């Protein structure tokens, strides 16, 4: 497993569409905003940075997830992303993607560990 970026308390992520913000510091000491989404029985994590202008998705709005369309939404220009993988399906960054993070269980059922996804060489 890659180096943990954060350990997050998920006690409040009980309902579909619930979002929990957290921050982490990367390997170079840079701060990042991120969020966890409860999507059905799955927890998804992404950096909270739109691939269009690199702003947080909710910088100009008060929610990230739109239940009606089942998409994550950037409030700045309306880009929409699939909650399963962060792929942008409409808006100015169509075809691009949010940066997904990996979510791992811990020995404590109320906490998860967040790491980068994929193989870092
Ligand atoms: S900054 Fe997100 S769509 Fe433009």
Boltz pocket constraint, residues with backbone or C-beta under 6 A from the ligand:
constraints:
  - pocket:
      binder: B
      contacts: [[A, 50], [A, 51], [A, 52], [A, 53], [A, 54], [A, 55], [A, 74], [A, 75], [A, 76], [A, 77], [A, 78], [A, 79], [A, 91], [A, 92], [A, 93]]
      max_distance: 6.0
